[in-house]
Amino acid sequence: VGIVTARDGLTIRWTPEEVWQTVNAFAGMQPELAREGFGLGKDARDWKVTLAQQDLRDSGPAREKIVPILYRPFDVRHTYYTGKSRGFLCMPREEVMRHMLAGENLALLMPRRVEHIGAWQHVLVTDAISEHVTVSLKTIDYHFPLYLYPDPDAKQHDLFAALEPAGRRLNLHPALLPTLAATYGREPSPEEVFAYVYAILYTPTYRARYAEFLRMDFPRIPFTRESTVFAAFAGLGERLIALHLLRSPELEPPTCRFEGAGDSIIARGRKDGLRYDPAAARVYINSTQYFAPVPLDVWTYQVGGYQVCEKWLKDRQERRLTLDDIRTYCRIVT
């Protein structure tokens, strides 16, 4: 499953520079002063101030350990990752997350079961490590990487490590690609299979037909016997993945703009100006500045348990939007 930080307020930051400043300050403070200064409260069973500080000291601190993390849908932040359990991060899930840090990769995020009534919408793609409630606060997300990378330290603790492949390997059932090759007359690439799966999981008819099963267990993926149908779905999946990673050329130019004069600080709530105006299709961040046009179905759109456009702004209340923030939000809306 995804990473458990135990102390998001300390371990998750907006920028790499903020992470660097935090870990250096935290590592050098007396434990009780650090507890008070960062508002950490009492130690938990699996997270303690002294262990977190020791983890940072043992690792440097070192800038190369600052990495992006998908914290919430379309909300990439940064953390300091050593891979050590009960350290700076409570449960870093190194056995899974190292595959996202060792090289290029893609992963599916989804829960095993969803305890709610309504549409199933609990899947997202990432090319980074992820937090354990990225998709939904009421479920625990599982992290499924496409590729598995060899462990550089395996020889120290695994007698049979020398027999493992030297390069990355597929995290797919060994029979899948040969079966598809025999069916389609060609072997699809791993990325095509991943894209096909992603497209299926975002197909409204699939979500509606298997709604009850999707609430109870991991999704099961039907594979078509028709090569043309597979190729069409894989193409749609590739397009959707590029959009959801916010790197698609279709996002330029964006369909909405940031307008109005002001200080670009997001208000604390509706009373202070953070609101959606359906008549004007505007998302106000304060009393004078807004994003527009934002259609109602875009404003209400959800991934998992989060209303994306609202959640992204609410998490930044009382922060000043930078130019990069503004561009990112416009791309999310697009």
Salt bridges, closest charged atoms under 4 A:
GLU17 OE1 - ARG63 NH1 3.47
GLU32 OE1 - ARG35 NE 3.16
ASP43 OD1 - ARG35 NH1 2.91
ASP46 OD2 - ARG45 NH2 2.88
ASP46 OD1 - ARG86 NH2 3.05
ASP58 OD2 - LYS84 NZ 4.00
ASP75 OD2 - ARG77 NH2 2.81
ASP75 OD1 - ARG316 NH2 2.65
GLU115 OE2 - ARG113 NE 3.75
ASP127 OD2 - ARG247 NH1 3.19
GLU131 OE1 - ARG72 NH1 3.11
GLU131 OE2 - HIS132 ND1 3.43
ASP151 OD2 - HIS157 NE2 3.55
GLU192 OE2 - ARG186 NH2 2.95
GLU212 OE2 - ARG215 NH1 2.52
ASP217 OD1 - ARG112 NE 3.09
GLU250 OE2 - ARG239 NE 2.82
GLU252 OE2 - ARG331 NH1 2.45
GLU259 OE2 - ARG257 NH2 3.48
GLU310 OE2 - LYS314 NZ 3.72
ASP315 OD2 - ARG77 NH2 3.18
ASP315 OD1 - LYS311 NZ 3.13
GLU318 OE1 - ARG268 NE 3.90
ASP324 OD1 - ARG327 NH1 3.77
